[in-house]
Amino acid sequence: MDIYLEKVDPESDCFRYYSIRTTSDLFEDGAVMVQWGRIGRRGRVAIRGSGSVARCEELGRKILSLRLKHGYRLRRK
C-alpha cells in the first residue's frame, strides 16, 4: 500500500498532505509508516503499527478511512 492524500483549502490557508505506506520492518513483518505536513515541506514521519502484512494492510485502510472523513482526497505523487 502506498497512498498519498492532500487537503487543500486556500480560504483557510490549509495545504496539507498525508502519506500512508506499508513496508517491511527489520524482522520481515509488516509496518505502517505515515508521513504528514504542509505541502512542499518534509513534514513528520511515524510508524503507526507493525505485525503481519494483513494486519498492517487493515490498519492502513482504517487510517485512510479516517483521513478521508477529515477532508483529505486521494492524489498521485
C-alpha positions as CSV (number, residue, x, y, z in Angstrom):
1,M,0.0,0.0,0.0
2,D,1.4,3.4,-1.0
3,I,-1.3,6.1,-0.7
4,Y,-0.9,9.9,-1.0
5,L,-3.6,12.3,0.2
6,E,-4.0,16.1,0.1
7,K,-6.3,18.5,1.8
8,V,-6.3,22.0,0.1
9,D,-8.5,24.9,1.2
10,P,-7.0,28.3,0.2
11,E,-9.6,30.2,2.2
12,S,-8.4,28.7,5.5
13,D,-4.7,28.5,4.4
14,C,-4.8,24.7,4.6
15,F,-2.4,23.0,2.3
16,R,-1.7,19.6,3.9
17,Y,-0.6,16.1,2.7
18,Y,-0.8,12.7,4.3
19,S,1.1,9.6,3.1
20,I,0.4,6.0,4.2
21,R,2.9,3.2,3.3
22,T,3.1,-0.4,4.3
23,T,6.7,-1.6,4.4
24,S,8.6,-4.5,5.9
25,D,10.5,-4.0,9.1
26,L,13.8,-5.5,10.3
27,F,12.1,-8.8,11.1
28,E,10.4,-9.2,7.7
29,D,7.0,-8.4,9.1
30,G,4.9,-5.5,8.0
31,A,4.9,-1.9,9.3
32,V,2.6,1.0,8.6
33,M,4.6,4.3,8.1
34,V,2.7,7.6,7.9
35,Q,4.1,11.0,6.9
36,W,2.2,14.3,7.1
37,G,2.7,18.0,6.9
38,R,2.3,21.1,4.8
39,I,2.6,20.5,1.0
40,G,6.1,21.4,-0.2
41,R,7.7,20.6,3.2
42,R,9.2,17.5,4.6
43,G,6.7,17.0,7.4
44,R,6.7,14.4,10.1
45,V,7.1,10.7,9.9
46,A,5.9,8.0,12.3
47,I,5.4,4.2,12.5
48,R,1.7,3.6,13.4
49,G,1.8,-0.2,13.7
50,S,3.6,-3.4,12.9
51,G,2.9,-7.1,12.7
52,S,1.7,-9.3,9.9
53,V,1.3,-7.9,6.5
54,A,-2.5,-8.5,6.6
55,R,-2.8,-6.6,9.9
56,C,-0.8,-3.7,8.5
57,E,-3.0,-3.5,5.4
58,E,-6.1,-3.4,7.6
59,L,-4.6,-0.7,9.8
60,G,-3.7,1.3,6.6
61,R,-7.3,1.1,5.4
62,K,-8.5,2.3,8.8
63,I,-6.2,5.3,8.7
64,L,-7.2,6.0,5.1
65,S,-10.9,6.0,6.1
66,L,-10.2,8.4,8.9
67,R,-8.3,10.8,6.7
68,L,-11.0,10.8,4.1
69,K,-13.5,11.7,6.7
70,H,-11.3,14.7,7.7
71,G,-11.5,16.1,4.2
72,Y,-8.4,14.6,2.5
73,R,-8.6,13.5,-1.1
74,L,-6.5,10.8,-2.9
75,R,-3.8,12.3,-5.2
76,R,-1.0,11.0,-7.3
77,K,2.5,12.0,-6.4
